[in-house]
């Protein structure tokens, strides 16, 4: 299977909207999880990792401090695995941003700080 060999660190693909998501590692997670973004604070890019325990419709959305939707990073069905997304906020002003993962009944929100 592509991306699961000893010399591969994952499977990278681009969605219809041109957003690159990378599936990393070969193990299937046992539960859903959203990890803290890194680096945090950041300028202008940060990485968001999350685990999908089973095939699910997934949404990963960025909000500003006022709760306005800034960016939709993922809105599609993903298979089980660990994924990461590198978000470039170069067009955003400095400030606090929230990122929210929804997958089936799971939802979790994290915070990150853009400092320019």
C-alpha positions in Angstrom: 0.0 0.0 0.0 1.3 3.4 -0.9 2.7 5.3 2.1 3.1 2.3 4.4 6.5 1.0 3.4 9.7 1.2 5.5 11.0 4.3 3.6 7.8 6.2 3.7 6.6 8.6 6.4 3.1 8.8 5.1 0.7 9.5 2.3 0.2 12.9 1.0 -2.8 14.0 -1.1 -4.4 17.2 -2.3 -8.2 17.7 -1.9 -10.4 19.3 -4.6 -9.9 22.7 -3.1 -6.1 22.4 -3.4 -5.4 21.9 0.3 -2.7 19.4 1.1 -3.3 17.0 4.0 -0.7 14.4 4.9 -1.4 11.0 6.5 1.5 10.2 8.7 2.6 6.9 10.2 1.1 3.5 9.5 -0.7 2.6 12.7 -4.5 3.0 13.0 -5.4 5.1 16.1 -7.7 3.6 18.6 -9.5 6.9 19.4 -10.1 10.3 17.9 -7.8 13.0 19.0 -6.8 16.6 18.2 -3.3 17.6 19.2 -1.9 21.0 20.2 -0.7 22.9 17.2 3.0 23.5 16.8 4.8 25.8 16.9 2.5 27.9 19.1 2.8 30.9 19.1 3.6 30.9 15.3 4.5 33.1 12.4 3.2 32.5 9.7 2.8 28.7 9.7 1.7 26.1 12.2 1.1 22.4 12.1 -2.2 20.7 13.3 -2.2 17.0 13.9 -5.2 14.8 14.5 -6.2 11.1 14.8 -9.2 9.5 13.0 -10.1 6.2 14.6 -12.5 5.1 11.9 -13.6 6.3 8.5 -15.5 9.5 9.1 -16.8 12.7 7.7 -14.2 15.2 9.0 -14.2 19.0 9.3 -11.2 21.0 10.5 -12.1 24.7 10.7 -10.2 27.8 11.8 -12.0 30.6 13.6 -10.8 34.0 14.7 -11.2 35.3 18.3 -14.7 36.6 17.6 -15.9 33.2 16.4 -15.9 34.0 12.7 -14.9 31.2 10.3 -11.6 32.1 8.8 -10.6 28.9 6.9 -11.9 25.4 6.3 -8.9 23.1 6.1 -10.7 19.8 5.8 -14.3 19.0 4.8 -14.4 15.4 3.5 -14.5 11.8 4.4 -11.1 10.5 5.7 -10.0 6.9 6.4 -8.6 5.9 9.8 -5.1 7.3 10.5 -3.0 10.2 11.8 -3.1 13.3 9.7 -1.3 16.6 9.7 -2.1 19.9 8.1 0.3 22.9 7.8 -1.8 26.1 8.0 -0.3 29.3 6.5 -1.8 32.4 8.2 0.3 34.9 6.3 -2.9 36.7 5.2 -4.3 36.9 8.7 -3.7 39.6 11.3 -1.8 38.8 14.6 -4.1 37.4 17.2 -5.8 34.4 18.8 -7.3 31.7 16.5 -9.3 28.6 17.4 -9.2 25.3 15.4 -12.0 22.8 15.7 -12.0 19.2 14.6 -15.4 17.4 14.1 -15.5 13.8 13.1 -18.7 11.8 13.7 -19.7 12.4 17.3 -16.2 13.7 18.3 -15.4 17.4 18.5 -12.5 19.2 20.1 -11.2 22.8 19.9 -7.6 24.1 20.3 -6.1 27.6 20.5 -3.2 29.1 18.7 -1.5 32.5 18.7 -0.3 34.2 15.5 2.4 36.8 16.3 3.8 38.9 13.5 
